[in-house]
């Protein structure tokens, strides 16, 4: 690795020891917690499909799959394994949703 300074700064947040909030941040957080859902402004958020997640079997037939070797972060694997059997199919479904969202309209 090059020892030259790239100007890139990295910051690691320890979720067990978060930084203390200022008084202004604490007040803003309190106001947000007390705000009713009806007052939330969603105008800057693009519309989302209302279908939500679908069953894996609805997306791609099993005979279309190919076996490969893929390296994933340990926390990603742990998350999907924690969802139960067929976790690899759920990883495939998540990747398929990403691919579909990136396709340009014809």
Backbone as ProteinMPNN parsed JSONL, in Angstrom:
{"seq_chain_A": "XXXXXXXXXXXXXXXXXXXXXXXXXXXXXXXXXXXXXXXXXXXXXXXXXXXXXXXXXXXXXXXXXXXXXXXXXXXXXXXXXXXXXXXXXXXXXXXXXXXXXXXXXX", "coords_chain_A": {"N_chain_A": [[0.839, -1.178, 0.0], [0.482, 2.253, -0.696], [2.21, 4.715, 1.061], [1.706, 7.352, 0.897], [-0.138, 10.329, 1.62], [-3.518, 10.37, 0.933], [-5.549, 12.083, 1.377], [-7.954, 11.13, 2.086], [-10.373, 10.516, 4.531], [-11.175, 8.378, 7.178], [-13.759, 7.185, 9.279], [-14.779, 5.482, 12.074], [-17.62, 4.336, 13.575], [-18.521, 3.445, 16.763], [-21.05, 1.474, 17.692], [-21.729, 0.734, 20.265], [-20.764, 2.715, 21.821], [-21.715, 5.524, 21.231], [-21.163, 8.913, 19.984], [-21.651, 11.761, 22.12], [-24.658, 13.702, 22.076], [-25.186, 17.12, 21.182], [-26.754, 19.853, 22.968], [-28.493, 21.134, 21.225], [-28.848, 19.159, 19.24], [-30.049, 17.193, 20.811], [-32.474, 18.458, 21.422], [-33.592, 18.69, 18.835], [-33.852, 15.974, 18.218], [-35.712, 15.196, 20.146], [-37.935, 16.679, 19.315], [-38.409, 15.465, 16.841], [-39.112, 12.868, 17.658], [-41.515, 13.357, 18.913], [-43.107, 14.208, 16.86], [-46.066, 13.773, 14.986], [-46.942, 11.139, 12.67], [-48.41, 12.084, 10.477], [-47.446, 14.614, 9.962], [-45.017, 14.366, 8.736], [-42.909, 15.149, 6.065], [-42.825, 13.805, 2.985], [-42.185, 14.56, 0.446], [-39.747, 14.758, -0.938], [-38.922, 12.206, -1.418], [-38.614, 9.596, -3.685], [-41.328, 7.814, -5.32], [-42.155, 4.572, -4.087], [-42.36, 1.136, -5.01], [-45.325, -0.601, -4.179], [-45.42, -3.264, -3.804], [-43.507, -4.613, -2.3], [-41.347, -7.14, -0.803], [-40.991, -10.193, -2.566], [-41.799, -13.698, -2.854], [-39.083, -15.92, -3.217], [-39.28, -17.954, -5.104], [-40.986, -16.866, -6.981], [-39.474, -15.206, -8.494], [-37.207, -16.242, -10.07], [-36.875, -19.222, -11.871], [-35.614, -22.322, -10.516], [-34.06, -23.873, -12.253], [-32.652, -22.092, -13.755], [-30.438, -21.216, -12.45], [-26.917, -20.814, -11.667], [-24.029, -22.311, -10.303], [-21.603, -20.659, -8.41], [-18.545, -19.272, -7.004], [-18.432, -16.95, -4.467], [-17.364, -14.14, -2.708], [-18.422, -12.719, 0.251], [-19.137, -10.182, 2.697], [-18.705, -10.975, 6.157], [-20.702, -10.155, 7.985], [-22.878, -9.753, 6.324], [-23.415, -12.336, 5.362], [-23.994, -13.553, 7.822], [-26.334, -12.175, 8.517], [-28.173, -12.993, 6.471], [-28.096, -15.8, 6.845], [-29.231, -15.895, 9.322], [-31.872, -15.549, 8.729], [-32.979, -17.945, 8.197], [-33.655, -21.188, 6.605], [-32.777, -21.66, 3.123], [-31.37, -19.316, 2.699], [-29.508, -18.565, 0.794], [-31.0, -18.335, -1.497], [-32.479, -16.103, -0.839], [-30.452, -14.184, -0.812], [-29.874, -14.207, -3.532], [-32.345, -13.232, -4.466], [-32.319, -10.635, -3.419], [-30.155, -9.561, -4.823], [-31.216, -9.795, -7.409], [-33.361, -7.96, -7.272], [-31.894, -5.604, -7.063], [-30.568, -5.606, -9.566], [-32.805, -5.406, -11.276], [-33.699, -2.866, -10.532], [-31.729, -1.294, -11.6], [-31.905, -1.464, -14.327], [-32.31, 0.166, -17.409], [-35.1, 1.989, -18.686], [-36.813, 0.836, -21.59]], "CA_chain_A": [[0.0, 0.0, 0.0], [1.219, 3.496, -0.79], [2.171, 5.445, 2.336], [1.408, 8.745, 0.582], [-1.439, 10.783, 2.121], [-4.48, 10.536, -0.153], [-6.537, 13.076, 1.774], [-9.187, 10.436, 2.447], [-10.534, 10.371, 5.977], [-12.078, 7.303, 7.571], [-14.302, 7.332, 10.618], [-15.486, 4.274, 12.5], [-18.564, 4.591, 14.653], [-18.732, 2.315, 17.662], [-22.461, 1.549, 18.079], [-21.876, 0.562, 21.711], [-20.288, 3.93, 22.477], [-21.935, 6.61, 20.279], [-20.767, 10.232, 20.477], [-22.699, 12.478, 22.851], [-25.362, 14.715, 21.303], [-25.179, 18.473, 21.741], [-28.075, 20.241, 23.459], [-29.299, 21.428, 20.041], [-29.181, 17.877, 18.636], [-30.991, 16.529, 21.708], [-33.768, 19.118, 21.24], [-34.104, 18.298, 17.515], [-34.237, 14.568, 18.321], [-36.943, 15.151, 20.94], [-39.008, 17.182, 18.448], [-38.691, 14.421, 15.847], [-39.802, 11.753, 18.313], [-42.87, 13.778, 19.27], [-43.845, 14.582, 15.65], [-46.983, 12.739, 14.492], [-46.623, 10.654, 11.325], [-49.101, 12.888, 9.475], [-46.692, 15.846, 9.704], [-43.749, 14.063, 8.069], [-42.901, 15.56, 4.655], [-42.213, 12.784, 2.138], [-42.194, 15.066, -0.924], [-38.454, 14.611, -1.605], [-38.628, 10.78, -1.537], [-39.281, 9.064, -4.882], [-42.328, 6.787, -5.011], [-41.658, 3.209, -3.952], [-43.391, 0.15, -5.372], [-46.055, -1.062, -2.995], [-45.444, -4.723, -3.762], [-42.616, -5.132, -1.265], [-40.57, -8.325, -1.139], [-41.754, -11.317, -3.095], [-41.212, -15.015, -2.597], [-37.962, -16.196, -4.101], [-39.72, -18.823, -6.201], [-41.687, -16.059, -7.974], [-38.534, -14.386, -9.251], [-36.426, -16.981, -11.068], [-36.963, -20.671, -11.679], [-34.378, -22.934, -10.017], [-33.223, -24.41, -13.329], [-31.927, -20.988, -14.367], [-29.331, -20.821, -11.578], [-25.574, -21.346, -11.888], [-23.232, -22.341, -9.083], [-20.358, -19.895, -8.476], [-17.932, -18.952, -5.725], [-18.599, -15.514, -4.261], [-16.926, -13.697, -1.379], [-19.294, -11.706, 0.833], [-18.752, -9.778, 4.056], [-19.192, -11.914, 7.174], [-21.953, -9.693, 8.582], [-23.938, -9.961, 5.342], [-23.729, -13.761, 5.41], [-24.64, -13.822, 9.113], [-27.698, -11.661, 8.453], [-29.021, -13.858, 5.651], [-28.212, -17.112, 7.503], [-30.151, -15.715, 10.443], [-33.26, -15.52, 8.252], [-33.473, -19.316, 8.094], [-33.302, -22.024, 5.458], [-32.821, -21.055, 1.788], [-30.827, -17.961, 2.768], [-28.815, -18.253, -0.461], [-32.035, -17.888, -2.435], [-32.826, -14.734, -0.48], [-29.355, -13.349, -1.308], [-30.12, -14.111, -4.968], [-33.501, -12.356, -4.662], [-31.888, -9.262, -3.15], [-29.339, -9.155, -5.975], [-32.116, -9.63, -8.555], [-34.074, -6.686, -7.091], [-30.943, -4.548, -7.401], [-30.402, -5.631, -11.024], [-34.033, -4.866, -11.882], [-33.786, -1.418, -10.281], [-30.701, -0.612, -12.379], [-32.182, -1.574, -15.756], [-32.827, 1.395, -18.013], [-36.344, 1.752, -19.417], [-36.638, 0.671, -23.05]], "C_chain_A": [[0.878, 1.233, 0.0], [1.088, 4.274, 0.515], [1.851, 6.915, 2.135], [0.004, 9.105, 1.073], [-2.373, 11.052, 0.947], [-5.505, 11.614, 0.154], [-7.866, 12.444, 2.16], [-9.229, 10.232, 3.949], [-11.511, 9.244, 6.256], [-12.502, 7.526, 9.009], [-15.063, 6.063, 10.943], [-16.344, 4.612, 13.714], [-18.726, 3.326, 15.475], [-20.175, 2.375, 18.148], [-22.688, 1.364, 19.577], [-21.445, 1.804, 22.487], [-20.459, 5.117, 21.521], [-21.484, 7.954, 20.853], [-21.952, 10.92, 21.156], [-23.328, 13.531, 21.948], [-25.238, 16.066, 21.99], [-26.596, 18.776, 22.221], [-29.016, 20.52, 22.288], [-29.75, 20.135, 19.357], [-30.194, 17.118, 19.489], [-32.392, 17.121, 21.546], [-34.398, 18.711, 19.906], [-34.591, 16.854, 17.547], [-35.556, 14.43, 19.074], [-38.127, 15.612, 20.094], [-39.398, 16.139, 17.403], [-39.473, 13.267, 16.46], [-41.256, 12.098, 18.621], [-43.731, 14.109, 18.056], [-44.782, 13.452, 15.212], [-46.629, 12.368, 13.048], [-47.238, 11.53, 10.236], [-48.327, 14.147, 9.102], [-45.362, 15.605, 8.989], [-43.87, 14.396, 6.589], [-42.13, 14.531, 3.84], [-42.018, 13.274, 0.698], [-40.855, 14.882, -1.651], [-38.045, 13.147, -1.771], [-39.339, 10.248, -2.78], [-40.285, 7.978, -4.511], [-41.711, 5.392, -5.008], [-42.742, 2.237, -4.39], [-44.044, -0.407, -4.113], [-46.041, -2.581, -2.853], [-44.581, -5.297, -2.66], [-41.85, -6.344, -1.741], [-41.495, -9.432, -1.609], [-41.072, -12.619, -2.705], [-40.147, -15.277, -3.633], [-38.413, -16.997, -5.312], [-40.458, -18.047, -7.288], [-40.711, -15.339, -8.901], [-37.846, -15.138, -10.374], [-36.593, -18.468, -10.82], [-35.608, -21.255, -11.3], [-33.479, -23.422, -11.137], [-32.408, -23.332, -14.036], [-30.653, -20.629, -13.595], [-28.03, -21.51, -11.967], [-24.821, -21.302, -10.57], [-21.931, -21.588, -9.321], [-19.759, -19.798, -7.081], [-17.959, -17.436, -5.595], [-18.164, -15.16, -2.852], [-17.821, -12.546, -0.92], [-18.789, -11.359, 2.227], [-19.419, -10.707, 5.073], [-20.525, -11.47, 7.77], [-23.134, -9.863, 7.627], [-24.373, -11.423, 5.361], [-24.465, -14.092, 6.704], [-26.09, -13.345, 9.11], [-28.596, -12.621, 7.69], [-29.158, -15.257, 6.259], [-29.198, -17.04, 8.661], [-31.614, -15.68, 10.029], [-33.811, -16.916, 8.015], [-33.003, -20.042, 6.848], [-33.477, -21.249, 4.159], [-32.293, -19.617, 1.786], [-30.105, -17.579, 1.482], [-29.808, -17.786, -1.52], [-32.464, -16.464, -2.125], [-31.72, -13.765, -0.9], [-29.545, -13.136, -2.81], [-31.275, -13.143, -5.252], [-33.127, -10.894, -4.431], [-31.042, -8.73, -4.309], [-30.214, -8.936, -7.209], [-32.88, -8.31, -8.453], [-33.157, -5.512, -7.443], [-30.765, -4.46, -8.908], [-31.625, -5.009, -11.696], [-34.155, -3.355, -11.681], [-32.777, -0.625, -11.116], [-30.949, -0.653, -13.892], [-32.788, -0.269, -16.266], [-34.119, 1.085, -18.757], [-36.09, 1.7, -20.919], [-37.478, 1.661, -23.793]], "O_chain_A": [[1.926, 1.242, 0.646], [-0.02, 4.47, 1.016], [1.734, 7.656, 3.111], [-0.925, 8.305, 0.964], [-2.063, 11.859, 0.071], [-6.257, 12.017, -0.733], [-8.805, 13.152, 2.523], [-8.241, 9.827, 4.561], [-12.568, 9.17, 5.628], [-11.725, 7.989, 9.844], [-15.905, 5.623, 10.16], [-15.855, 5.104, 14.731], [-19.033, 2.261, 14.939], [-20.504, 3.25, 18.949], [-23.717, 1.785, 20.106], [-21.734, 1.926, 23.677], [-19.465, 5.666, 21.045], [-21.429, 8.119, 22.072], [-23.107, 10.684, 20.803], [-22.639, 14.175, 21.156], [-25.19, 16.152, 23.217], [-27.53, 18.035, 21.914], [-30.199, 20.184, 22.347], [-30.903, 20.024, 18.94], [-31.096, 16.472, 18.954], [-33.381, 16.388, 21.533], [-35.593, 18.422, 19.845], [-35.63, 16.54, 16.967], [-36.417, 13.641, 18.686], [-39.2, 15.011, 20.147], [-40.581, 15.954, 17.116], [-40.401, 12.748, 15.839], [-42.125, 11.227, 18.591], [-44.944, 14.274, 18.185], [-44.352, 12.306, 15.08], [-46.085, 13.183, 12.303], [-46.638, 11.697, 9.174], [-48.538, 14.695, 8.02], [-44.655, 16.561, 8.672], [-44.822, 13.976, 5.931], [-40.915, 14.401, 3.991], [-41.714, 12.469, -0.182], [-40.839, 14.853, -2.882], [-36.932, 12.871, -2.219], [-40.548, 10.43, -2.917], [-40.114, 7.296, -3.501], [-40.851, 5.08, -5.831], [-43.925, 2.49, -4.164], [-43.375, -0.65, -3.109], [-46.587, -3.122, -1.892], [-44.889, -6.366, -2.133], [-41.712, -6.561, -2.944], [-42.615, -9.588, -1.124], [-39.917, -12.632, -2.279], [-40.293, -14.9, -4.795], [-37.966, -16.737, -6.429], [-40.549, -18.527, -8.418], [-41.099, -14.908, -9.987], [-37.901, -14.705, -11.525], [-36.469, -18.927, -9.685], [-34.57, -20.74, -11.717], [-32.256, -23.394, -10.998], [-31.544, -23.658, -14.85], [-29.867, -19.806, -14.065], [-28.022, -22.614, -12.512], [-24.966, -20.349, -9.803], [-21.234, -21.837, -10.304], [-20.386, -20.191, -6.097], [-17.552, -16.722, -6.512], [-18.565, -15.826, -1.897], [-17.958, -11.535, -1.609], [-18.095, -12.155, 2.86], [-20.545, -11.163, 4.875], [-21.39, -12.305, 8.036], [-24.261, -10.09, 8.066], [-25.569, -11.714, 5.375], [-25.451, -14.83, 6.687], [-26.972, -14.025, 9.634], [-29.65, -13.02, 8.185], [-30.238, -15.845, 6.193], [-29.91, -18.003, 8.944], [-32.502, -15.77, 10.876], [-34.983, -17.067, 7.669], [-32.101, -19.597, 6.138], [-34.243, -20.286, 4.106], [-32.717, -18.798, 0.971], [-30.085, -16.406, 1.11], [-29.483, -16.933, -2.346], [-32.778, -15.696, -3.035], [-32.013, -12.639, -1.303], [-29.397, -12.018, -3.305], [-31.192, -12.329, -6.172], [-33.572, -10.014, -5.168], [-31.199, -7.581, -4.722], [-29.984, -7.998, -7.972], [-33.03, -7.611, -9.455], [-33.599, -4.538, -8.052], [-30.805, -3.368, -9.475], [-31.484, -4.175, -12.59], [-34.654, -2.647, -12.556], [-32.947, 0.577, -11.318], [-30.276, 0.046, -14.649], [-33.664, 0.318, -15.63], [-34.231, 0.036, -19.391], [-35.253, 2.434, -21.446], [-37.467, 1.68, -25.024]]}, "name": "protein", "num_of_chains": 1, "seq": "XXXXXXXXXXXXXXXXXXXXXXXXXXXXXXXXXXXXXXXXXXXXXXXXXXXXXXXXXXXXXXXXXXXXXXXXXXXXXXXXXXXXXXXXXXXXXXXXXXXXXXXXXX"}
